Amino acid sequence: MTALTHSWLNNIDLAHIAEEAGTPVFVYSEAQFRKNLDRIRTAAVESGLDSRVELYIPFFPNSNPHVLEPLKDMPGTGLLVQLPSEYRILRRFGFDRFIVSPGHVSDQEIDFWDTTGHPVFLASLDEVAHALRTNAPTISVRIDSLDSGKPGIKYAELDELVRLLKQYGRDLEGLEVYCGSGNSLEDMVGIVEQVFDIYLRHFPTAQSVNFAGGHGFDYDAWEESEKHFDWQEYFIRIRQSAERMDIPEHVKFLFEPARDVLADTGALLLSVERDVISTPVSNILVTNGCRMLMPSAQLRDRNHNVAFLDASMKEITSTVTTSAALRGRTILRNDYILPGDVLVPEGVGADGHLAILDVGAYCATQHMEFLNVPPAAEVLVAADGSPHLITSPGGEHDKWRNLLAEKRELPARPLREPAAATHGA
């Protein structure tokens, strides 16, 4: 069984994409994105929480409106934004359902968000005080349950927040609780009653509880069923806790899944530039990529699964391997695509390629645009299997992603002429 057997990439004509869009190129699957969203919605229905669950996918981990377009026709789903520029871009692409979780912001930015009418999760008492003084349409807050340096009202400030609201005769609309990232199911379940306790103790009239993100995704696993967070069990446990703690039925439950719905929707296709270089110091496989400064890899010292391909894009499956670092294309000492070595199968050479899996979150937003390396192209494979260019590859002078206003279907491959008959056969 090959590495790509487990992936939607197995059914994609990567050679066609590489010919038309070049490499490096990020390739996304609309079908996989829809499948991941449907998994969560189905779990909500089967747990009895369907009418109470709302999903808001953070824009910043992928930041490509074309990839996120399925959200427009899915009930109970929207986008989380943090910057006015994100909001303006998404409005231009026809999105209209948002929540706002901006971190710390100025009074002027709070005033901007208030004009939109969308819920804004404010992160300090000062920000809440300004919103109250200016009679903001709704008041929502972000609570830092870890008492960390992250934006969010701290536990010790909750009583003061209650006093502020009472002073202005206002109720809290919603509370978002930040609980860290990459949590296991048990971690997330343990947080549920902590969040409900905050609700009951301090804000029993709030209309929504936002459990935010942090749902773990296993980058080491190959099987899809093993990668993803167990939403069904999670929702069942939330329902049980809500019933036991008498959380009113009208209270909505909001979630901000990022990696779990985005990670395995994307792959990065790179070209191999040379055969493996062996030195007394290390073995290196040179690619035309550049260091991927993403939380899932560099910041957490986590490798992604990699599939190696020959010149025709057929997967190389030799069991004879060489441990090597995946080198990027700049002179930077630490320009490695992934933080650790990978096992490079025999047969990988300068005419080959490699696909780094599960890069749909946090990767294209931080890849390239560094040391004058132009940004990569992005291709979206639609639900019907047709490939579309959504970000054109950068030229020599580009520093930004060239997001296309309209996705552009890649030209079909020309039909090959049948071979001429050979005389005397």
C-alpha positions in Angstrom: 0.0 0.0 0.0 1.4 3.4 -1.0 1.4 6.6 1.0 -1.0 8.3 -1.3 -3.5 5.4 -1.1 -4.8 7.1 2.1 -5.1 10.5 0.4 -7.5 12.2 -2.0 -4.3 13.1 -3.9 -4.3 9.6 -5.3 -7.0 10.6 -7.7 -5.6 13.9 -8.8 -3.6 14.5 -12.0 -0.6 16.1 -10.4 1.4 16.0 -13.6 -1.2 18.2 -15.3 -1.2 20.7 -12.4 2.6 20.9 -12.3 2.6 21.5 -16.1 0.1 24.3 -16.0 0.8 26.0 -12.6 4.4 25.0 -12.1 6.0 24.1 -8.7 5.9 24.8 -5.9 2.1 24.7 -5.9 -0.4 24.2 -3.1 -3.2 21.9 -4.1 -6.5 21.9 -2.3 -9.6 19.6 -2.4 -13.0 21.1 -2.2 -14.5 17.6 -1.7 -12.3 17.0 1.3 -13.2 20.4 2.8 -16.9 19.6 2.4 -16.4 16.1 3.9 -14.7 17.5 6.9 -17.4 20.0 7.5 -20.1 17.4 7.0 -18.4 15.2 9.6 -18.9 17.8 12.2 -22.4 18.7 11.2 -23.4 15.0 11.2 -21.9 14.6 14.7 -23.9 17.5 15.9 -27.1 16.0 14.5 -26.5 12.6 16.0 -25.6 14.0 19.4 -28.9 16.0 19.5 -27.1 19.4 19.4 -27.7 20.3 15.8 -29.9 23.3 16.4 -27.4 24.7 19.0 -24.1 24.2 17.1 -22.6 27.0 15.0 -19.2 26.6 13.3 -17.0 29.6 12.5 -13.8 28.7 10.5 -10.9 31.1 11.2 -9.9 32.9 8.0 -6.2 33.4 8.9 -5.0 29.7 8.8 -5.7 29.5 5.0 -6.8 32.9 3.9 -8.0 31.9 0.5 -11.7 32.8 -0.1 -11.9 30.3 -3.0 -11.0 27.4 -0.7 -13.5 28.5 1.9 -16.4 29.1 -0.6 -18.4 26.0 0.4 -19.2 27.8 3.7 -21.6 30.0 1.9 -24.1 27.3 1.3 -23.7 25.3 4.5 -26.2 26.1 7.3 -24.9 27.1 10.7 -21.4 27.9 9.4 -19.5 31.2 9.0 -16.0 32.7 9.3 -14.0 34.1 12.1 -12.0 37.2 11.2 -9.5 39.2 13.2 -8.7 42.2 10.9 -10.8 44.7 9.1 -8.8 43.9 5.9 -9.9 40.2 6.2 -13.5 41.3 6.5 -13.3 43.6 3.5 -11.8 40.9 1.3 -14.4 38.3 2.3 -17.3 40.7 1.8 -15.9 41.3 -1.7 -16.1 37.6 -2.3 -19.7 37.4 -1.1 -19.3 36.1 2.5 -21.8 37.5 5.0 -21.7 35.5 8.2 -19.0 36.3 10.7 -17.8 36.5 14.3 -14.8 38.7 15.2 -12.0 37.7 17.6 -9.3 40.4 17.1 -7.0 40.1 20.0 -6.2 43.6 21.5 -7.5 46.5 19.4 -7.8 50.2 19.4 -11.0 52.1 20.1 -11.2 53.1 16.5 -11.2 49.4 15.4 -13.9 48.5 17.9 -16.0 51.3 16.5 -15.4 49.8 13.0 -16.6 46.4 14.1 -19.6 47.8 15.8 -20.8 49.3 12.5 -20.8 45.7 11.0 -23.2 44.4 13.6 -21.2 41.1 14.0 -20.3 39.7 17.5 -16.9 40.9 18.6 -15.1 39.1 21.3 -13.2 41.8 23.2 -10.0 40.9 25.1 -9.6 43.4 27.9 -11.6 45.4 30.4 -10.5 48.7 28.7 -12.0 47.5 25.4 -15.2 46.5 27.1 -15.4 49.8 28.8 -15.1 51.6 25.5 -17.8 49.5 23.9 -20.1 50.2 26.8 -19.5 54.0 26.7 -20.2 54.0 22.9 -23.3 51.9 23.3 -22.1 49.0 21.1 -24.9 46.9 19.7 -23.7 43.8 21.5 -21.0 43.0 24.0 -19.0 39.7 23.9 -15.7 38.8 25.5 -12.8 36.5 25.1 -11.6 34.9 28.3 -8.1 33.5 28.7 -8.7 30.3 30.8 -4.9 29.7 30.9 -4.1 33.1 32.5 -1.4 33.4 29.9 0.0 36.2 27.8 -2.6 35.6 25.2 -5.2 38.3 24.7 -8.2 37.7 26.9 -9.8 38.7 30.1 -8.2 36.9 33.0 -10.1 34.9 35.7 -9.2 37.5 38.3 -11.0 40.2 36.2 -14.3 38.4 35.8 -15.9 40.1 38.8 -14.9 43.5 37.6 -16.4 42.7 34.2 -19.7 41.8 35.8 -19.6 45.1 37.7 -18.9 47.0 34.5 -21.8 45.4 32.7 -24.1 46.1 35.6 -23.0 49.8 35.7 -24.2 50.2 32.1 -27.3 48.0 32.5 -26.0 45.6 29.8 -25.9 41.8 29.5 -23.1 39.8 27.9 -24.1 38.5 24.5 -21.5 35.8 24.3 -18.3 34.5 25.9 -15.4 32.8 24.1 -13.0 30.8 26.2 -9.4 30.3 24.9 -8.1 27.0 26.1 -4.9 26.4 24.0 -4.3 24.6 20.8 -3.9 21.0 19.7 -5.9 19.5 22.6 -6.9 15.9 22.8 -10.6 14.8 23.2 -10.1 14.4 26.9 -8.5 17.8 27.2 -11.4 19.4 25.4 -14.0 17.5 27.4 -12.3 18.6 30.6 -12.6 22.2 29.6 -16.4 22.0 28.9 -17.6 22.1 32.5 -15.0 24.8 33.3 -16.6 26.9 30.5 -20.1 26.2 31.7 -19.1 27.1 35.3 -17.9 30.5 34.1 -21.2 30.9 32.3 -23.4 30.0 35.3 -21.3 31.8 37.9 -20.8 35.1 36.1 -22.9 35.4 32.9 -26.1 33.3 33.2 -28.0 35.5 30.7 -25.5 35.2 27.9 -26.9 33.9 24.6 -24.0 31.9 23.4 -20.9 30.0 24.6 -17.9 29.9 22.2 -15.7 26.9 22.9 -13.2 28.4 20.3 -10.6 26.1 18.7 -7.8 23.8 19.9 -9.2 20.6 18.5 -6.3 18.3 17.9 -5.3 16.9 14.5 -2.8 14.0 14.2 -0.2 14.9 11.6 1.6 11.6 12.1 -1.3 9.4 11.2 -2.0 8.2 7.6 -5.5 7.0 7.9 -8.2 9.7 7.7 -10.1 8.2 10.6 -7.1 8.5 12.9 -6.2 12.1 11.9 -9.4 13.8 12.9 -10.9 14.9 16.2 -13.7 12.8 17.6 -16.5 15.3 17.3 -19.3 12.9 17.9 -18.0 11.9 21.4 -17.2 15.5 22.1 -20.7 16.7 21.3 -22.3 13.9 23.3 -20.2 14.9 26.3 -21.1 18.6 25.9 -24.8 17.7 25.7 -24.5 15.5 28.9 -22.7 18.3 30.8 -25.2 20.9 29.6 -28.1 18.8 30.8 -26.5 18.0 34.1 -25.6 21.7 34.8 -28.9 23.1 33.5 -27.6 25.2 30.7 -30.7 26.8 29.1 -31.8 25.2 25.8 -31.7 28.5 23.9 -27.9 29.0 24.5 -26.0 28.4 21.3 -22.6 26.6 21.2 -20.0 28.1 18.9 -16.8 26.4 17.7 -13.8 27.6 15.7 -12.2 24.5 14.2 -9.2 25.2 12.0 -6.7 22.3 11.5 -9.4 19.7 11.8 -11.3 21.0 8.8 -8.4 22.5 6.8 -5.2 20.5 7.4 -5.8 17.5 5.2 -7.6 19.5 2.5 -4.2 20.7 1.2 -0.8 19.4 -0.1 2.3 21.1 -1.2 3.9 19.8 -4.5 7.6 20.5 -4.8 10.2 19.6 -7.4 13.4 17.8 -6.5 16.4 19.7 -7.8 19.2 17.2 -7.4 19.9 13.6 -6.4 20.5 13.2 -2.6 23.7 15.1 -1.6 25.7 13.2 0.9 28.3 15.1 3.0 30.3 14.2 6.1 27.8 16.5 8.0 24.4 15.3 6.6 22.4 14.0 3.8 20.3 16.6 1.9 17.5 16.4 -0.6 17.4 19.8 -2.4 13.9 21.1 -3.4 12.6 24.3 -5.0 10.6 25.0 -1.8 11.5 27.3 1.1 11.3 27.1 4.8 7.7 26.6 6.0 7.3 28.7 9.0 4.1 27.1 10.3 3.1 26.2 13.8 2.3 22.6 12.8 6.0 22.0 11.8 8.7 24.4 12.7 7.3 25.8 16.0 6.3 22.4 17.3 9.1 20.4 15.8 6.6 18.3 13.9 7.1 16.6 10.6 4.4 16.1 8.0 3.9 12.9 6.0 5.6 13.0 2.7 5.1 11.1 -0.6 7.9 10.9 -3.2 7.1 10.8 -6.9 9.0 10.1 -10.0 9.1 12.2 -13.2 5.7 10.9 -14.3 4.2 11.6 -10.8 4.0 7.9 -10.0 4.7 7.3 -6.3 8.1 5.7 -5.5 7.7 2.9 -3.0 11.1 1.4 -2.6 11.8 0.1 0.9 15.5 1.0 0.5 15.7 4.5 1.9 18.2 7.3 2.9 17.6 9.6 5.9 17.9 13.1 4.6 16.9 16.7 5.4 14.5 18.4 2.9 16.5 21.5 1.9 14.9 24.7 0.6 16.3 26.9 -2.2 17.9 29.8 -0.3 21.3 30.2 1.4 19.7 30.5 4.8 21.3 28.0 7.2 17.9 26.9 8.5 16.1 26.7 5.2 14.6 23.3 5.6 11.1 22.5 4.6 10.4 20.3 7.6 12.2 20.3 11.0 13.5 16.7 10.9 14.9 14.2 8.4 12.7 12.1 6.2 13.2 8.7 4.7 13.9 9.2 1.0 13.3 6.1 -1.0 15.8 4.8 -3.6 15.0 6.2 -7.0 14.3 9.8 -6.0 16.3 12.1 -8.2 16.6 15.4 -9.9 13.6 14.7 -12.2 11.3 13.8 -9.3 8.8 15.5 -7.1 7.5 15.2 -3.5 4.1 16.0 -2.0 4.0 17.2 1.6 0.6 16.3 3.1 -1.8 18.0 5.4 -0.8 21.6 4.7 -4.2 23.1 4.3 -3.8 25.1 7.5 -1.1 27.7 8.3 1.1 26.8 5.4 0.4 28.8 2.2 -0.1 31.8 4.5 3.6 31.6 5.7 5.4 29.8 2.8 7.7 31.7 0.5 7.7 35.5 0.4 11.0 35.3 2.2 14.5 36.2 1.1 13.1 37.2 -2.3 11.6 33.8 -3.0 8.3 34.5 -4.9 5.0 33.0 -3.5 3.7 29.7 -4.7 0.8 29.1 -6.9 -2.4 27.6 -5.4 -4.8 25.2 -7.2 -8.2 24.2 -6.0 -9.6 20.9 -7.3 -13.4 21.4 -7.4 -15.9 18.8 -6.2 -16.3 17.6 -9.8 -12.6 17.0 -10.1 -11.7 19.9 -12.3 -8.5 21.9 -11.3 -8.7 25.7 -11.0 -5.9 28.2 -10.5 -6.9 30.4 -7.5 -3.5 32.1 -6.8 -1.1 32.6 -9.7 2.6 31.9 -9.0 4.7 34.9 -8.1 7.1 36.5 -10.5 10.7 37.7 -9.8 9.5 40.9 -8.1 6.5 39.6 -6.2 6.3 39.5 -2.4 2.6 38.7 -1.9 0.2 36.0 -2.8 -1.5 36.8 -6.2 -5.0 35.9 -5.2 -7.2 35.8 -8.3 -10.6 37.6 -8.2 -12.1 34.7 -10.1 -10.8 31.1 -10.1 -9.6 30.0 -13.5 -9.9 26.4 -14.7 -6.7 24.9 -15.9 -6.6 24.1 -19.7 -7.4 20.5 -20.4 -4.6 18.3 -21.5 -4.5 18.0 -25.3 -5.4 14.6 -26.7 -2.3 12.6 -27.9 -2.2 11.7 -31.5 -2.3 7.9 -32.0 1.1 6.5 -32.9 1.7 6.0 -36.7 1.7 2.4 -37.9 5.1 0.9 -38.5 5.7 -0.6 -41.9 6.8 -4.2 -42.0 5.4 -5.0 -38.6 
